[in-house]
Amino acid sequence: MKGTLDMQNELLIKATGKTPYVNFDAKSGRLQIHGYALPENSFEFFEPILSWIDKYTLAPNKKTEFDIRLIILNTSSSKQFMDIIRKINRLVELKNSEVSVVWYYEIDDEDIHEIVLQYKTLCKAKFDIIGTQHKIME
């Protein structure tokens, strides 16, 4: 996986045809995951993401927003997103950041919508699901 990690600032991973663009910015509190989540090895791909969130939780921005826009999510990646939800819940429990999740999906994609609805029921943060008629990756 190609990415750079500077815990003072950000985690940046460029998108591929199978993996999402990731831009986590500790200073702004904006954590973005956009694109395809079909990595060959989801554990290997998501490990630095989960690790970054753990470190961020120790000294988060006063506001944290997860901006997620996935086109396709495979089963192994959906399990990794459960781990992300657990980490979001931990951040909420610590009460040192106002945490929100905004998850965009293409309105015709019922599979993604159902998965995201499940995540919402498990997440302790404010969680908005936004269906769009437009391609979410334009």
FENFEN-V278533 format. One record per residue. RES is the residue in three letters. PSI is psi in radians with two decimals (none if undefined). D_CENTER is the distance of its C-alpha to the mean C-alpha in Angstrom with 2 decimals. Layout:
# FENFEN-V278533
RES PSI D_CENTER
RES PSI D_CENTER
This chain:
# FENFEN-V278533
MET 2.41 16.85
LYS 2.12 17.40
GLY 2.81 15.54
THR 2.45 16.82
LEU 2.05 16.08
ASP 1.76 17.96
MET -0.42 16.88
GLN -0.53 18.94
ASN -1.29 16.85
GLU 2.86 13.87
LEU 2.17 12.09
LEU 2.12 12.67
ILE 2.19 12.46
LYS 2.53 14.37
ALA 2.63 13.68
THR -3.07 16.24
GLY -0.24 17.54
LYS -0.16 15.53
THR 2.62 12.39
PRO 2.78 9.72
TYR 2.31 10.16
VAL 2.23 8.08
ASN 1.76 9.53
PHE 2.08 9.09
ASP 1.87 12.34
ALA -0.61 13.83
LYS -0.72 16.79
SER -0.36 15.30
GLY 0.23 12.47
ARG 2.14 10.20
LEU 1.94 6.76
GLN 2.40 6.08
ILE 2.01 4.90
HIS 2.33 8.18
GLY -2.51 10.76
TYR 2.37 11.98
ALA 1.31 10.58
LEU 0.75 14.13
PRO 2.63 14.70
GLU -0.73 18.16
ASN 1.68 17.06
SER -0.61 13.57
PHE -0.82 14.50
GLU -0.73 15.60
PHE -0.80 12.69
PHE -0.25 10.01
GLU -0.86 12.64
PRO -0.49 12.36
ILE -0.85 8.62
LEU -0.69 9.64
SER -0.74 12.82
TRP -0.78 11.62
ILE -0.71 9.88
ASP -0.80 13.26
LYS -0.69 15.22
TYR -0.66 13.52
THR -0.48 14.31
LEU -0.51 17.91
ALA 1.19 18.26
PRO 2.88 15.53
ASN 2.74 16.21
LYS -0.38 18.04
LYS 2.33 15.33
THR 2.20 11.57
GLU 2.13 9.48
PHE 2.12 5.80
ASP 1.84 6.61
ILE 2.25 5.26
ARG 1.58 8.39
LEU 2.44 9.16
ILE -0.79 12.86
ILE 2.48 13.38
LEU 2.02 11.80
ASN 2.99 14.36
THR -0.78 15.38
SER -0.59 14.54
SER -0.62 10.90
SER -0.58 10.80
LYS -0.65 12.27
GLN -0.62 9.71
PHE -0.50 7.08
MET -0.69 10.07
ASP -0.67 10.14
ILE -0.73 6.77
ILE -0.73 8.45
ARG -0.70 11.56
LYS -0.63 10.49
ILE -0.77 9.46
ASN -0.70 12.88
ARG -0.75 14.55
LEU -0.72 13.62
VAL -0.77 15.05
GLU -0.55 18.03
LEU -0.33 18.91
LYS 0.55 19.50
ASN 0.20 19.20
SER 2.45 16.43
GLU 1.93 16.02
VAL 2.36 12.46
SER 2.70 11.09
VAL 2.29 8.35
VAL 2.03 9.35
TRP 2.01 8.58
TYR 2.48 11.10
TYR 2.74 13.00
GLU 2.19 16.45
ILE -0.43 18.92
ASP -0.12 20.94
ASP 1.53 18.29
GLU -0.55 19.19
ASP -0.88 17.52
ILE -0.74 13.92
HIS -0.76 15.12
GLU -0.71 16.54
ILE -0.78 13.58
VAL -0.64 11.48
LEU -0.68 14.66
GLN -0.78 14.74
TYR -0.73 11.34
LYS -0.71 12.73
THR -0.43 15.92
LEU -0.22 14.50
CYS 2.35 12.37
LYS -0.17 14.64
ALA 2.82 12.92
LYS 2.27 14.00
PHE 1.91 12.02
ASP 2.38 13.12
ILE 2.15 13.10
ILE 1.97 14.69
GLY 2.39 16.65
THR 2.55 18.11
GLN -0.32 21.22
HIS 2.73 20.26
LYS 2.25 18.31
ILE -0.15 14.78
MET 0.36 14.97
GLU none 18.35
